[in-house]
Amino acid sequence: MQAQPERRYVRLACAAGNLLIPQEQVRGVAPALDARVGDNGIGEVRLSGSRWPLFVLDAQLAPCARHDAFRFCVCLHDDDIAIALACEAFQLLATDALEFLPLPDCMRNAATPFDGMTRIDGEAGLYLNVNALHGHLQTLVQ
């Protein structure tokens, strides 16, 4: 199955791996120097006069204290959810080069923020659902 052809995706490279987000959900990118992050991996970044809650995620998609490795803050918006994710790099991807693969059984559950997976340059990429990620993060920070 192919990725949705009417969508373009942005790849975020971070400790959680290659996260793929629909381009229409990306509102902007700010340099890491503009971010304020606490020891818990949660902070904020300003973009176009607005404050965005910022999360530095580890490989398990939990906020982490190690925030020295990120260079960018990508601000995401979907419905009424607005969050920013820290990443080392980002890239706009050509949709025709992406293949949509279902998640393996071990990754499927009601709490997963992923819709599917693909291969990018020999590595795994995960299609991220911003609303589900926000719900996941809310359970971790409460």
Residue pairs with C-beta under 8 A, 6 or more apart in sequence:
1 99
1 100
1 101
1 102
2 95
2 96
2 98
2 99
2 100
3 9
3 20
3 95
3 98
3 99
3 100
3 118
3 127
4 22
4 95
4 100
5 95
5 96
7 22
7 23
7 24
7 95
8 22
8 23
8 92
8 93
8 94
8 95
9 20
9 21
9 22
9 23
9 92
9 93
9 95
9 98
9 127
10 20
10 21
10 22
10 23
10 26
10 74
10 90
10 91
10 92
10 93
11 18
11 19
11 20
11 90
11 91
11 92
11 93
11 120
11 125
12 18
12 19
12 20
12 21
12 74
12 85
12 87
12 89
12 90
13 87
13 88
13 89
13 90
13 91
14 57
14 70
14 85
14 86
14 87
14 88
15 57
15 58
15 59
15 64
15 66
15 69
16 57
16 58
16 59
16 60
16 61
16 126
17 59
17 123
17 124
17 125
17 126
18 120
18 123
18 124
18 125
18 126
19 85
19 87
19 125
19 126
19 128
20 93
20 98
20 118
20 120
20 125
20 126
20 127
20 128
21 74
21 76
21 128
21 130
23 92
25 76
25 77
25 78
25 130
26 74
26 75
26 76
27 47
27 75
27 76
27 77
27 82
28 47
28 48
28 74
28 75
29 47
29 72
29 73
29 74
29 75
29 90
30 45
30 46
30 47
30 52
30 72
30 73
30 75
30 84
31 71
31 72
31 73
32 70
32 71
32 72
32 73
32 86
34 45
34 46
34 47
34 73
35 43
35 44
35 45
35 54
35 73
35 84
35 86
36 43
36 44
36 45
36 54
37 43
37 54
37 56
37 67
37 86
39 65
40 63
40 65
41 55
41 56
41 57
41 58
41 62
41 63
41 64
41 65
41 66
41 67
42 53
42 54
42 55
42 56
42 63
42 141
43 53
43 54
43 56
43 67
44 51
44 52
44 53
44 54
44 84
45 51
45 52
45 54
45 73
45 75
45 84
46 52
47 73
47 75
47 84
50 82
52 73
52 75
52 82
52 83
52 84
53 82
53 83
53 84
54 73
54 83
54 84
54 85
54 86
55 63
55 83
55 84
55 85
55 86
55 137
56 63
56 64
56 66
56 67
56 70
56 86
57 63
57 64
57 85
57 86
58 64
58 66
61 113
61 133
61 136
61 137
62 140
63 137
63 140
63 141
67 86
69 88
70 86
70 87
70 88
71 87
71 88
71 89
72 86
72 87
72 88
72 89
72 90
73 84
73 85
73 86
73 87
74 84
74 85
74 87
74 90
75 82
75 83
75 84
76 82
76 83
76 84
76 85
76 130
77 130
78 130
78 131
79 131
81 130
81 131
81 134
83 130
83 133
83 134
83 137
93 120
98 118
98 120
98 125
99 118
99 119
100 116
100 118
100 127
101 116
101 117
101 118
101 119
102 116
102 117
103 112
103 114
103 115
103 116
103 117
107 114
111 132
111 135
111 136
111 139
112 132
112 136
113 128
113 129
113 132
113 133
113 135
113 136
114 126
114 127
114 128
114 129
114 132
115 127
115 128
115 129
116 126
116 127
117 124
117 125
117 126
117 127
118 124
118 125
118 127
119 125
